[in-house]
Amino acid sequence: MRLPLPLTVFVVLAFASQLGITQQRDENEIVFVGERDPEMVAAIRQARAGLDEFLKLAEKPPTGVSDLKLKVMVSDQNGTEHFWVSPFQSVGDKFEGTLANEPRVVRSVRNGQLIAFTRGEISDWGYVRNGRQVGSFTVCVLLRKVPKEQAEYYRKNHGFDC
């Protein structure tokens, strides 16, 4: 399936297996968002502004912090998707980590694959602190774009406060 260029796929949440949640809803829900969507552009900007602080925290996570993840943009001839990557590590001035979502548009990567990426390809970050989500700015935008019942499900079952 080839998507028009202005569409970008954002994965709502796909850490079901890592979080121990197995409901079908958590498997790999996606939302299509225009790449120029003002809320999404602002969320990515906010995430990138806090990236240094997040990476410092990720070097030595304090007690109560878990599930550290980066959201990374991957493009190929089929389109662009943003995937969660966890675990991840810095390698010099680049990063590598395990893709934690099943691709829906992009065909050059697969779930569970180790990928290398640059800082410029990072579009979000997040972690869990004492059961509550921190960061995940793009997810907060997506929760405003899905049906209320669906958004409430994620807030209740995954600790989102947005």
MDAnalysis code that builds the backbone (N, CA, C; Angstrom):
import MDAnalysis as mda
import numpy as np

u = mda.Universe.empty(486, n_residues=162, atom_resindex=np.repeat(np.arange(162), 3), trajectory=True)
u.add_TopologyAttr("name", ["N", "CA", "C"] * 162)
u.add_TopologyAttr("resid", np.arange(1, 163))
u.add_TopologyAttr("resname", ["MET", "ARG", "LEU", "PRO", "LEU", "PRO", "LEU", "THR", "VAL", "PHE", "VAL", "VAL", "LEU", "ALA", "PHE", "ALA", "SER", "GLN", "LEU", "GLY", "ILE", "THR", "GLN", "GLN", "ARG", "ASP", "GLU", "ASN", "GLU", "ILE", "VAL", "PHE", "VAL", "GLY", "GLU", "ARG", "ASP", "PRO", "GLU", "MET", "VAL", "ALA", "ALA", "ILE", "ARG", "GLN", "ALA", "ARG", "ALA", "GLY", "LEU", "ASP", "GLU", "PHE", "LEU", "LYS", "LEU", "ALA", "GLU", "LYS", "PRO", "PRO", "THR", "GLY", "VAL", "SER", "ASP", "LEU", "LYS", "LEU", "LYS", "VAL", "MET", "VAL", "SER", "ASP", "GLN", "ASN", "GLY", "THR", "GLU", "HIS", "PHE", "TRP", "VAL", "SER", "PRO", "PHE", "GLN", "SER", "VAL", "GLY", "ASP", "LYS", "PHE", "GLU", "GLY", "THR", "LEU", "ALA", "ASN", "GLU", "PRO", "ARG", "VAL", "VAL", "ARG", "SER", "VAL", "ARG", "ASN", "GLY", "GLN", "LEU", "ILE", "ALA", "PHE", "THR", "ARG", "GLY", "GLU", "ILE", "SER", "ASP", "TRP", "GLY", "TYR", "VAL", "ARG", "ASN", "GLY", "ARG", "GLN", "VAL", "GLY", "SER", "PHE", "THR", "VAL", "CYS", "VAL", "LEU", "LEU", "ARG", "LYS", "VAL", "PRO", "LYS", "GLU", "GLN", "ALA", "GLU", "TYR", "TYR", "ARG", "LYS", "ASN", "HIS", "GLY", "PHE", "ASP", "CYS"])
u.atoms.positions = np.array([
    [0.844, -1.170, 0.000],
    [0.000, 0.000, 0.000],
    [0.889, 1.232, 0.000],
    [0.695, 2.120, -0.913],
    [1.484, 3.339, -1.002],
    [0.637, 4.487, -0.483],
    [1.176, 5.243, 0.479],
    [0.458, 6.364, 1.070],
    [0.893, 7.660, 0.424],
    [0.009, 8.651, 0.390],
    [0.423, 9.965, -0.085],
    [1.559, 10.491, 0.789],
    [2.451, 11.253, 0.205],
    [3.619, 11.750, 0.928],
    [3.306, 12.486, 2.218],
    [2.233, 13.282, 2.296],
    [2.052, 14.034, 3.542],
    [1.551, 13.215, 4.722],
    [1.371, 11.926, 4.571],
    [0.894, 11.119, 5.691],
    [2.053, 10.437, 6.391],
    [1.981, 10.438, 7.689],
    [2.963, 9.758, 8.511],
    [2.205, 8.853, 9.459],
    [2.753, 7.692, 9.725],
    [2.119, 6.752, 10.635],
    [2.781, 6.870, 11.999],
    [1.971, 7.034, 13.021],
    [2.470, 7.044, 14.385],
    [1.865, 5.867, 15.118],
    [2.688, 5.130, 15.796],
    [2.215, 4.004, 16.579],
    [1.759, 4.535, 17.929],
    [0.520, 4.240, 18.296],
    [-0.010, 4.716, 19.568],
    [0.723, 4.055, 20.716],
    [0.713, 2.754, 20.764],
    [1.362, 2.041, 21.856],
    [1.567, 0.611, 21.417],
    [2.750, 0.119, 21.582],
    [2.993, -1.265, 21.192],
    [3.947, -1.939, 22.157],
    [3.852, -1.592, 23.412],
    [4.686, -2.216, 24.415],
    [3.909, -3.236, 25.224],
    [2.860, -3.796, 24.635],
    [2.025, -4.733, 25.370],
    [2.831, -5.885, 25.938],
    [3.690, -6.465, 25.135],
    [4.447, -7.609, 25.638],
    [5.422, -7.183, 26.720],
    [6.041, -6.025, 26.584],
    [6.977, -5.559, 27.595],
    [6.261, -5.172, 28.883],
    [5.034, -4.686, 28.747],
    [4.290, -4.266, 29.926],
    [3.476, -5.406, 30.526],
    [3.475, -6.559, 29.872],
    [2.734, -7.693, 30.398],
    [1.247, -7.605, 30.128],
    [0.842, -6.803, 29.165],
    [-0.568, -6.640, 28.835],
    [-0.802, -7.321, 27.497],
    [-1.820, -8.139, 27.423],
    [-1.988, -8.936, 26.216],
    [-3.274, -8.651, 25.463],
    [-4.048, -7.679, 25.863],
    [-5.291, -7.417, 25.155],
    [-5.011, -7.033, 23.707],
    [-5.891, -7.448, 22.811],
    [-5.731, -7.172, 21.388],
    [-5.563, -5.681, 21.121],
    [-6.247, -4.855, 21.836],
    [-6.181, -3.411, 21.621],
    [-4.746, -2.912, 21.686],
    [-3.906, -3.518, 22.469],
    [-2.548, -3.025, 22.671],
    [-1.555, -3.519, 21.631],
    [-1.967, -4.352, 20.736],
    [-0.999, -4.994, 19.860],
    [-0.225, -4.023, 18.991],
    [-0.870, -3.136, 18.301],
    [-0.117, -2.267, 17.401],
    [-1.051, -1.241, 16.777],
    [-1.794, -0.541, 17.587],
    [-2.720, 0.438, 17.047],
    [-1.952, 1.585, 16.431],
    [-2.434, 2.039, 15.292],
    [-1.765, 3.140, 14.619],
    [-2.763, 4.241, 14.310],
    [-2.238, 5.422, 14.137],
    [-3.033, 6.578, 13.760],
    [-2.276, 7.267, 12.638],
    [-2.961, 7.595, 11.563],
    [-2.338, 8.323, 10.469],
    [-2.449, 9.813, 10.758],
    [-1.316, 10.494, 10.681],
    [-1.261, 11.923, 10.978],
    [-0.471, 12.597, 9.871],
    [-0.953, 13.737, 9.413],
    [-0.207, 14.497, 8.420],
    [1.117, 14.962, 8.996],
    [2.162, 14.919, 8.187],
    [3.488, 15.269, 8.699],
    [3.592, 16.725, 9.119],
    [2.668, 17.549, 8.703],
    [2.686, 18.961, 9.094],
    [1.634, 19.281, 10.158],
    [1.040, 18.277, 10.748],
    [0.047, 18.491, 11.797],
    [0.676, 19.360, 12.886],
    [0.106, 20.535, 13.183],
    [0.745, 21.460, 14.127],
    [0.937, 20.888, 15.529],
    [-0.021, 20.118, 16.014],
    [0.129, 19.520, 17.346],
    [1.269, 18.509, 17.370],
    [1.375, 17.704, 16.308],
    [2.428, 16.696, 16.262],
    [3.795, 17.352, 16.094],
    [3.873, 18.368, 15.262],
    [5.134, 19.095, 15.087],
    [5.580, 19.677, 16.427],
    [4.643, 20.253, 17.182],
    [4.971, 20.824, 18.499],
    [5.408, 19.738, 19.479],
    [4.757, 18.582, 19.445],
    [5.122, 17.483, 20.351],
    [6.527, 16.972, 20.050],
    [6.850, 16.844, 18.784],
    [8.195, 16.392, 18.407],
    [9.223, 17.432, 18.834],
    [8.908, 18.686, 18.643],
    [9.813, 19.757, 19.074],
    [10.029, 19.697, 20.589],
    [8.959, 19.487, 21.344],
    [9.054, 19.391, 22.804],
    [9.911, 18.193, 23.214],
    [9.700, 17.061, 22.564],
    [10.490, 15.861, 22.881],
    [11.965, 16.098, 22.590],
    [12.252, 16.680, 21.462],
    [13.655, 16.921, 21.099],
    [14.312, 17.920, 22.042],
    [13.549, 18.878, 22.541],
    [14.099, 19.859, 23.484],
    [14.515, 19.195, 24.792],
    [13.831, 18.129, 25.188],
    [14.148, 17.429, 26.430],
    [14.987, 16.178, 26.244],
    [15.463, 15.938, 25.029],
    [16.168, 14.692, 24.733],
    [17.459, 14.535, 25.527],
    [18.247, 15.591, 25.667],
    [19.506, 15.478, 26.417],
    [19.256, 15.038, 27.854],
    [18.256, 15.633, 28.480],
    [17.925, 15.275, 29.864],
    [17.482, 13.813, 29.949],
    [16.661, 13.377, 28.986],
    [16.213, 11.988, 28.963],
    [17.389, 11.031, 28.786],
    [18.282, 11.339, 27.860],
    [19.423, 10.453, 27.612],
    [20.327, 10.362, 28.830],
    [20.459, 11.448, 29.558],
    [21.247, 11.422, 30.795],
    [20.577, 10.505, 31.823],
    [19.262, 10.630, 31.966],
    [18.515, 9.773, 32.885],
    [18.640, 8.309, 32.461],
    [18.621, 8.052, 31.154],
    [18.681, 6.682, 30.641],
    [20.023, 6.010, 30.921],
    [21.074, 6.803, 31.089],
    [22.389, 6.230, 31.390],
    [22.388, 5.490, 32.717],
    [21.662, 6.012, 33.684],
    [21.586, 5.395, 35.008],
    [20.198, 5.670, 35.585],
    [19.197, 4.889, 35.167],
    [17.827, 5.138, 35.618],
    [17.689, 5.002, 37.136],
    [17.050, 5.965, 37.769],
    [16.840, 5.872, 39.211],
    [15.787, 4.823, 39.558],
    [15.700, 4.496, 40.819],
    [14.687, 3.569, 41.308],
    [13.305, 4.075, 40.906],
    [12.460, 3.164, 40.452],
    [11.101, 3.516, 40.060],
    [10.954, 3.873, 38.595],
    [12.065, 3.960, 37.861],
    [12.034, 4.289, 36.435],
    [12.268, 3.017, 35.624],
    [11.404, 2.794, 34.619],
    [11.521, 1.603, 33.772],
    [11.001, 1.911, 32.375],
    [11.090, 0.932, 31.517],
    [10.513, 0.990, 30.169],
    [10.962, 2.215, 29.377],
    [12.256, 2.505, 29.416],
    [12.792, 3.628, 28.656],
    [12.732, 3.308, 27.167],
    [12.325, 4.283, 26.377],
    [12.134, 4.044, 24.949],
    [12.342, 5.334, 24.163],
    [12.716, 5.161, 22.921],
    [12.820, 6.260, 21.970],
    [11.861, 5.989, 20.827],
    [11.272, 7.036, 20.276],
    [10.480, 6.888, 19.060],
    [11.346, 7.398, 17.917],
    [11.449, 6.587, 16.869],
    [12.377, 6.853, 15.780],
    [11.634, 6.842, 14.444],
    [11.944, 7.823, 13.615],
    [11.362, 7.915, 12.284],
    [12.149, 7.023, 11.322],
    [11.420, 6.176, 10.600],
    [12.023, 5.310, 9.587],
    [11.276, 5.553, 8.278],
    [12.025, 5.787, 7.220],
    [11.430, 6.021, 5.895],
    [12.016, 5.053, 4.880],
    [11.190, 4.667, 3.943],
    [11.656, 3.939, 2.771],
    [10.762, 4.332, 1.603],
    [10.864, 3.634, 0.484],
    [10.092, 3.998, -0.705],
    [8.587, 3.869, -0.488],
    [8.159, 3.178, 0.563],
    [6.736, 2.988, 0.841],
    [6.128, 4.089, 1.691],
    [6.955, 4.855, 2.400],
    [6.440, 5.918, 3.255],
    [7.304, 6.117, 4.481],
    [6.703, 6.706, 5.498],
    [7.395, 7.021, 6.749],
    [6.553, 6.542, 7.916],
    [7.210, 5.915, 8.891],
    [6.559, 5.519, 10.141],
    [7.458, 5.909, 11.295],
    [6.837, 6.141, 12.440],
    [7.565, 6.409, 13.675],
    [7.360, 5.200, 14.575],
    [8.475, 4.579, 14.986],
    [8.437, 3.346, 15.768],
    [9.056, 3.563, 17.138],
    [8.536, 2.875, 18.133],
    [9.214, 2.828, 19.421],
    [10.388, 1.862, 19.314],
    [11.477, 2.237, 19.946],
    [12.696, 1.435, 19.976],
    [13.074, 1.228, 21.436],
    [13.164, -0.048, 21.840],
    [13.538, -0.367, 23.216],
    [13.936, -1.834, 23.291],
    [15.055, -2.138, 23.899],
    [16.008, -1.220, 24.516],
    [16.822, -0.503, 23.439],
    [17.578, 0.507, 23.874],
    [18.420, 1.268, 22.961],
    [19.714, 1.615, 23.686],
    [20.701, 2.009, 22.915],
    [21.963, 2.473, 23.493],
    [22.618, 3.447, 22.528],
    [23.450, 4.321, 23.069],
    [24.216, 5.209, 22.197],
    [25.494, 4.490, 21.791],
    [25.875, 4.713, 20.552],
    [27.086, 4.128, 19.991],
    [27.816, 5.281, 19.300],
    [28.752, 5.885, 20.031],
    [29.401, 7.082, 19.510],
    [28.396, 8.210, 19.422],
    [28.278, 8.814, 18.247],
    [27.312, 9.898, 18.075],
    [26.007, 9.404, 17.454],
    [25.822, 8.080, 17.411],
    [24.601, 7.480, 16.872],
    [23.970, 6.600, 17.941],
    [22.904, 5.927, 17.557],
    [22.169, 5.063, 18.476],
    [21.835, 3.763, 17.766],
    [21.541, 2.753, 18.568],
    [20.986, 1.518, 18.036],
    [20.019, 0.962, 19.067],
    [19.055, 0.211, 18.567],
    [18.081, -0.374, 19.468],
    [17.160, -1.319, 18.725],
    [16.276, -1.933, 19.478],
    [15.373, -2.946, 18.946],
    [14.023, -2.335, 18.618],
    [13.602, -2.494, 17.376],
    [12.310, -2.002, 16.925],
    [11.212, -2.741, 17.679],
    [10.293, -2.004, 18.287],
    [9.281, -2.610, 19.154],
    [7.876, -2.573, 18.565],
    [7.756, -2.344, 17.273],
    [6.451, -2.311, 16.612],
    [6.500, -3.097, 15.314],
    [5.328, -3.538, 14.899],
    [5.188, -4.202, 13.606],
    [4.943, -3.129, 12.546],
    [5.799, -3.028, 11.538],
    [5.590, -2.021, 10.489],
    [4.279, -2.249, 9.743],
    [3.645, -1.155, 9.383],
    [2.414, -1.221, 8.597],
    [2.609, -0.632, 7.204],
    [3.526, 0.296, 7.069],
    [3.768, 0.961, 5.793],
    [5.192, 0.699, 5.322],
    [6.142, 0.981, 6.175],
    [7.557, 0.805, 5.855],
    [7.865, -0.689, 5.765],
    [8.603, -1.091, 4.750],
    [8.915, -2.510, 4.552],
    [10.396, -2.827, 4.741],
    [11.203, -1.830, 5.051],
    [12.650, -2.036, 5.156],
    [13.088, -2.518, 6.536],
    [12.154, -2.574, 7.497],
    [12.470, -3.036, 8.848],
    [11.380, -3.982, 9.322],
    [11.673, -4.697, 10.423],
    [10.665, -5.602, 10.993],
    [10.706, -5.515, 12.521],
    [9.623, -5.878, 13.138],
    [9.529, -5.893, 14.595],
    [10.634, -6.781, 15.160],
    [11.330, -6.294, 16.176],
    [12.389, -7.059, 16.807],
    [13.753, -6.872, 16.179],
    [13.816, -6.150, 15.083],
    [15.082, -5.928, 14.382],
    [15.920, -4.882, 15.107],
    [17.218, -5.109, 15.161],
    [18.151, -4.116, 15.676],
    [18.370, -3.087, 14.575],
    [18.107, -1.815, 14.890],
    [18.291, -0.761, 13.894],
    [19.259, 0.287, 14.426],
    [19.944, 0.931, 13.520],
    [20.820, 2.053, 13.855],
    [20.115, 3.328, 13.403],
    [20.296, 4.405, 14.168],
    [19.630, 5.660, 13.824],
    [20.412, 6.828, 14.405],
    [20.090, 7.997, 13.901],
    [20.762, 9.213, 14.352],
    [19.845, 10.002, 15.277],
    [20.423, 10.949, 15.950],
    [19.654, 11.835, 16.827],
    [18.545, 12.549, 16.047],
    [18.834, 12.935, 14.818],
    [17.849, 13.631, 14.001],
    [16.632, 12.799, 13.650],
    [16.733, 11.489, 13.768],
    [15.606, 10.602, 13.478],
    [14.753, 10.320, 14.712],
    [15.167, 10.799, 15.871],
    [14.398, 10.602, 17.105],
    [13.273, 11.627, 17.141],
    [12.040, 11.144, 17.301],
    [10.886, 12.037, 17.331],
    [10.202, 12.085, 18.695],
    [10.579, 11.207, 19.608],
    [9.963, 11.222, 20.934],
    [10.775, 10.317, 21.853],
    [10.469, 10.371, 23.107],
    [11.066, 9.502, 24.112],
    [10.045, 9.345, 25.227],
    [10.253, 8.327, 26.042],
    [9.349, 8.136, 27.164],
    [9.870, 7.077, 28.111],
    [9.264, 7.056, 29.275],
    [9.570, 6.034, 30.267],
    [8.442, 6.004, 31.283],
    [8.489, 5.010, 32.144],
    [7.506, 4.876, 33.217],
    [8.213, 5.190, 34.523],
    [7.610, 6.073, 35.315],
    [8.123, 6.386, 36.651],
    [6.998, 6.116, 37.640],
    [7.234, 5.126, 38.486],
    [6.252, 4.752, 39.509],
    [4.860, 4.531, 38.910],
    [4.814, 3.832, 37.787],
    [3.545, 3.460, 37.175],
    [2.916, 4.498, 36.271],
    [3.526, 5.660, 36.127],
    [2.967, 6.730, 35.289],
    [3.904, 7.029, 34.126],
    [3.351, 7.318, 32.981],
    [4.143, 7.649, 31.798],
    [4.748, 9.045, 31.928],
    [5.985, 9.163, 31.513],
    [6.672, 10.453, 31.437],
    [7.152, 10.595, 30.001],
    [7.036, 11.784, 29.443],
    [7.399, 11.985, 28.038],
    [6.285, 11.491, 27.147],
    [6.630, 10.764, 26.099],
    [5.640, 10.238, 25.143],
    [4.726, 11.352, 24.642],
    [5.331, 12.456, 24.275],
    [4.590, 13.647, 23.863],
    [3.730, 13.388, 22.629],
    [4.243, 12.587, 21.694],
    [3.464, 12.302, 20.490],
    [2.250, 11.437, 20.807],
    [2.371, 10.574, 21.797],
    [1.226, 9.751, 22.196],
    [0.121, 10.643, 22.747],
    [0.492, 11.656, 23.508],
    [-0.513, 12.574, 24.054],
    [-1.285, 13.267, 22.936],
    [-0.600, 13.625, 21.856],
    [-1.289, 14.210, 20.699],
    [-2.248, 13.185, 20.104],
    [-1.781, 11.962, 19.933],
    [-2.619, 10.923, 19.338],
    [-3.844, 10.627, 20.190],
    [-3.696, 10.697, 21.503],
    [-4.838, 10.435, 22.385],
    [-5.926, 11.492, 22.226],
    [-5.567, 12.661, 21.733],
    [-6.574, 13.696, 21.460],
    [-7.245, 13.477, 20.107],
    [-6.707, 12.577, 19.300],
    [-7.227, 12.360, 17.949],
    [-8.034, 11.068, 17.802],
    [-8.004, 10.219, 18.811],
    [-8.741, 8.957, 18.743],
    [-10.054, 9.106, 19.513],
    [-10.980, 8.178, 19.329],
    [-12.233, 8.246, 20.091],
    [-11.971, 8.296, 21.600],
    [-12.833, 9.006, 22.311],
    [-12.671, 9.217, 23.754],
    [-12.505, 7.902, 24.513],
    [-13.302, 6.897, 24.183],
    [-13.234, 5.601, 24.865],
    [-11.853, 4.970, 24.701],
    [-11.311, 5.076, 23.518],
    [-9.994, 4.514, 23.240],
    [-8.914, 5.270, 24.024],
    [-9.009, 6.585, 24.045],
    [-8.039, 7.394, 24.794],
    [-8.114, 7.078, 26.283],
    [-9.309, 6.943, 26.812],
    [-9.464, 6.626, 28.235],
    [-8.871, 5.259, 28.571],
    [-9.011, 4.316, 27.655],
    [-8.424, 2.997, 27.849],
    [-6.914, 3.118, 28.059],
    [-6.248, 3.862, 27.195],
    [-4.794, 4.016, 27.312],
    [-4.412, 4.780, 28.570],
    [-5.179, 5.791, 28.902],
    [-4.879, 6.537, 30.134],
    [-4.990, 5.620, 31.352],
    [-6.043, 4.856, 31.403],
    [-6.289, 3.988, 32.555],
    [-5.306, 2.823, 32.619],
    [-5.062, 2.169, 31.499],
    [-4.276, 0.936, 31.495],
    [-2.783, 1.120, 31.290],
    [-2.364, 2.312, 30.900],
    [-0.949, 2.522, 30.611],
    [-0.354, 3.729, 31.323],
    [-1.113, 4.375, 32.189],
    [-0.543, 5.428, 33.019],
    [-0.321, 6.763, 32.343],
    [-1.057, 7.052, 31.279],
    [-0.931, 8.360, 30.633],
    [-1.762, 9.392, 31.382],
    [-1.170, 10.537, 31.650],
    [-1.874, 11.617, 32.338],
    [-2.319, 12.721, 31.388],
    [-2.046, 12.571, 30.128],
    [-2.411, 13.623, 29.171],
    [-3.788, 13.355, 28.582],
])
